[in-house]
Structures are given as structure tokens and as C-alpha cells.
């Protein structure tokens, strides 16, 4: 059995360079606010042409989810075992996803404005829950006040150096193939890029980072941070950690993040390597085609290949960083896990088991518990189907809650220690054995069988507590080797 491990240098042990301790205990829900829940309490929405709730998601148009709706959904989320919310952007924007910000110091009025934000923070604190916000500091929207000033005044604008211009006049709505005249994110004229070499730009964005920490959030998820000058994030970490030494800073970096996780920049990243590798293994040859890209190479994986990807990823980082990675199966940027698994709910349950037992922080995308299965964006941004759960495509609430409870009950599942073995059976490399926890201490053994046809025999449990997960009728046969062996829990993936 191969064990992941990495040396920790003594100069990286200060509180500033280490992730906050609370993160290892967290279970996160990612919420896309416009599609989570509409409360009907937002005055700014009254009389507006909102799309009907539950309409197919489109790139434009608003369905009216708001922050009061998030408050109304907290009982539901806590029942799942969620302890921390990650909200995609909430600042004033002309886009339903709000990555096109025009004012970083104001919560979008359609979400309920600052009053709804304050109510949400107060309610989360009352419940002992945490909140991280999405920070989009690489680019803004073309309605951003300083860019609007530039459009109105041309090169005479005092904000001309806040952006990088190429020619005049600027064309914020160019014809197809026509250059817009300024640097934008991935050549999208709707998203002007900031000039981070300008000190006033840096000071403005750093003030945003500090402001919302002081308003009560517990950290930031940072959008495309590898496209920003690294020295900016060194300053950002200093400013945020001065405001709250326990703030969690997560970067959206989809691959190798070693350059960013040494202690100067971020505490962790969105761990898409867990997403594509776990889905590739549990699919057992039945993964949806057509969605692979360089940063997230979806494909069916053998057990050995899954083990290679996972242990390589863990070996890149310090143990405390591995505990602070935001692990996920899907998000607002990629097809939902159930879409990738072609509707195979049993395979999704196996993937959820992996999500909750691997080192790192499990993050559940809203609607997973209801069986939402949207494809590539914007299809993955469906409205949550509030109402009778019997009408949901699936009801996975109890299953997810059981995994969150298991993680709370077993400290070894929150550790950085992991050993992995691929288990052979009648269906080939159909199983995985994971040992969580440090040798000589409390350990939990996790056995998974992905076969849809046959069972799996396991021996050599060495007195550890045991969790096994498999499809009904394709069980795990356990050879108990000692009186200390305790059967911790069995998770049938299919209903009896």
C-alpha cells in the first residue's frame, strides 16, 4: 500500500503561512445565488421582468434568487451537514452570474443589497456557520464605474491607466472580429482587465478584500488568480489576514498550484483534479463524452491511474495545505457530476463517498442533493426545485447528511494522512482501499467496490474501523483478522 507524504520545512510553520485550523472541519456548499431560492422579499425585484423560476438556464436573464432566499434555505443546508457557504459573486453586476462587476462595494440590489447581506451574515454567525465570497479581481464588467469614465472621456479620463488600452476609440460592443481596443479577459469585451501595475488599482482591490472581511465574511474564493501578477496576491493575503487572521483564501487554479500554495498567496485551491479523477473512476467505463479540456481532462480511469493522480496531487503540497483544498465533483463552470455519469445515481453516490473521505474540504454544489444533472454552462446553473422532494429527480439528502456525519464522527477522515491500494476482483481493478489517519493513531479504513456485477473480497484489515461502499448485491466480503476489528458502517449505494 503506497502512502502519500511530503516534508514540511520549518520556515513555513507560522500562522501567516498556514491555513486556518477551522477549515479542516468544514463541509462547504457552493451556491449560485440567482438560482438557489427566491424569497419574494426583495423590494428592488418588485414589478421587474424576472424569468419564471425553474425555466431552462440561459446566459442572460434573471430568475430572482436572492440572499434572503439563502437565509430561508439554511435549515435545509444544515440538515445536509453543511457548515460553510461559498457564494458565487454577489456584487452589483449586469450578469446573472455577476462576474461582470460594476461596483465591488455594493451587494447587488436584485440580491437584496447590503441589508440582505448583513442579515445573512448575522444568521450564519448565530448558527455557527461560515461564509466565503467569490472575488473577481482580474477583470470587471464594462459597466464598472472607472471603465465607464474611460468610455465617456477617452484618453483624457484620469482613470486611463486603470486599464490597458491599445487604440482609440474604444469599442465596448465591437462587431464580430473587430478589436475592442483594450485588454479583456479571454478577448471578451464585456470583461475589461485591470492594470495591476497601477498602484491605485491595487489599493482599490485590496480595500475591497479588507472591506468584506471586516463586514463579517470568513474568506475569499479568488477567480482566475493565476492571471494576476503574483505580488498582488502577496499583498492581498497580508491585508486580508491582518483583518482576520483566520480567513481562508482559496484560488481557482485547476491544475498544479505549487507556485501558489507555499504560504505567500493562498491556503488552498479548487481541487478539480479530485473532480475529474473521481468521476473517471466511479464511472467504470461509462463517462459522458465531449467535455474534456486541458485543465480538466475528463476520461474513464483505471484504479491505478486514479491512484497515480491522487497521490501525485497530494505529494505536491504540505499536509496542512492538503487539508485546506476545496475538493469538489462539479461547479458552476463544469457539467454537473450526474450529467458526466450519464444519470447513474449509484456512481454519483460512490463519488460522493470519495469526496467526503479524501483529504481536503468537501464542497457540494447546490442541487446535487436533488439530483440536478445540467450539462455545460449555463445548463449546470439550474434553479433549485423547491417543493415536494418526491418530485425531485433524486433525493440524496439523507445520503449526503450521513457522509457529513461520518466525517464529523471520525477525526481520521479530517486528517492529511492517506494510504491507497487498488483492489483486484472478478471485474478487474474494481475496488479501492483507503486508510485514513496516522499510523499508530486512530485510523479508518474505507473500501469501495465500483462493480455493477460482482462482489469483492477484502482481507488484512489490521484492527482498524471499517467503512465500505458498494452497489446493492455487489457487496464487500470482509475477513476479520482480530477481536479489535469493528464494522464502522456500511453504505449501500443502491436502495435495498
C-alpha positions, 0 to 999 in steps of 0.5 A, a space after each residue: 500500500 503506497 502512502 502519500 507524504 511530503 516534508 514540511 520545512 520549518 520556515 513555513 510553520 507560522 500562522 501567516 503561512 498556514 491555513 486556518 485550523 477551522 477549515 479542516 472541519 468544514 463541509 462547504 456548499 457552493 451556491 449560485 445565488 440567482 438560482 438557489 431560492 427566491 424569497 419574494 422579499 426583495 423590494 428592488 425585484 418588485 414589478 421587474 421582468 424576472 424569468 419564471 423560476 425553474 425555466 431552462 438556464 440561459 446566459 442572460 436573464 434573471 430568475 430572482 434568487 436572492 440572499 434572503 432566499 439563502 437565509 430561508 434555505 439554511 435549515 435545509 443546508 444544515 440538515 445536509 451537514 453543511 457548515 460553510 457557504 461559498 457564494 458565487 459573486 454577489 456584487 452589483 453586476 449586469 450578469 446573472 452570474 455577476 462576474 461582470 462587476 460594476 461596483 465591488 462595494 455594493 451587494 447587488 440590489 436584485 440580491 437584496 443589497 447590503 441589508 440582505 447581506 448583513 442579515 445573512 451574515 448575522 444568521 450564519 454567525 448565530 448558527 455557527 456557520 461560515 461564509 466565503 465570497 467569490 472575488 473577481 479581481 482580474 477583470 470587471 464588467 464594462 459597466 464598472 464605474 472607472 471603465 465607464 469614465 474611460 468610455 465617456 472621456 477617452 484618453 483624457 479620463 484620469 482613470 486611463 491607466 486603470 486599464 490597458 488600452 491599445 487604440 482609440 476609440 474604444 469599442 465596448 460592443 465591437 462587431 464580430 472580429 473587430 478589436 475592442 481596443 483594450 485588454 479583456 479577459 479571454 478577448 471578451 469585451 464585456 470583461 475589461 482587465 485591470 492594470 495591476 501595475 497601477 498602484 491605485 488599482 491595487 489599493 482599490 482591490 485590496 480595500 475591497 478584500 479588507 472591506 468584506 472581511 471586516 463586514 463579517 465574511 470568513 474568506 475569499 474564493 479568488 477567480 482566475 488568480 493565476 492571471 494576476 501578477 503574483 505580488 498582488 496576491 502577496 499583498 492581498 493575503 497580508 491585508 486580508 489576514 491582518 483583518 482576520 487572521 483566520 480567513 481562508 483564501 482559496 484560488 481557482 487554479 485547476 491544475 498544479 498550484 505549487 507556485 501558489 500554495 507555499 504560504 505567500 498567496 493562498 491556503 488552498 485551491 479548487 481541487 478539480 483534479 479530485 473532480 475529474 479523477 473521481 468521476 473517471 473512476 466511479 464511472 467504470 467505463 461509462 463517462 459522458 463524452 465531449 467535455 474534456 479540456 486541458 485543465 480538466 481532462 475528463 476520461 474513464 480511469 483505471 484504479 491505478 491511474 486514479 491512484 497515480 493522480 491522487 497521490 501525485 496531487 497530494 505529494 505536491 503540497 504540505 499536509 496542512 495545505 492538503 487539508 485546506 483544498 476545496 475538493 469538489 465533483 462539479 461547479 458552476 463552470 463544469 457539467 454537473 457530476 450526474 450529467 458526466 455519469 450519464 444519470 447513474 445515481 449509484 456512481 454519483 453516490 460512490 463519488 460522493 463517498 470519495 469526496 467526503 473521505 479524501 483529504 481536503 474540504 468537501 464542497 457540494 454544489 447546490 442541487 446535487 442533493 436533488 439530483 440536478 444533472 445540467 450539462 455545460 454552462 449555463 445548463 449546470 446553473 439550474 434553479 433549485 426545485 423547491 417543493 415536494 422532494 418526491 418530485 425531485 429527480 433524486 433525493 440524496 439528502 439523507 445520503 449526503 447528511 450521513 457522509 457529513 456525519 461520518 466525517 464529523 464522527 471520525 477525526 481520521 477522515 479530517 486528517 492529511 494522512 492517506 494510504 491507497 491500494 487498488 483492489 483486484 476482483 472478478 471485474 478487474 481493478 474494481 475496488 479501492 482501499 483507503 486508510 485514513 489517519 496516522 499510523 499508530 493513531 486512530 485510523 479508518 479504513 474505507 473500501 469501495 467496490 465500483 462493480 455493477 456485477 460482482 462482489 469483492 473480497 477484502 482481507 488484512 484489515 489490521 484492527 482498524 474501523 471499517 467503512 465500505 461502499 458498494 452497489 446493492 448485491 455487489 457487496 464487500 466480503 470482509 475477513 476479520 483478522 482480530 477481536 479489535 476489528 469493528 464494522 464502522 458502517 456500511 453504505 449501500 449505494 443502491 436502495 435495498 
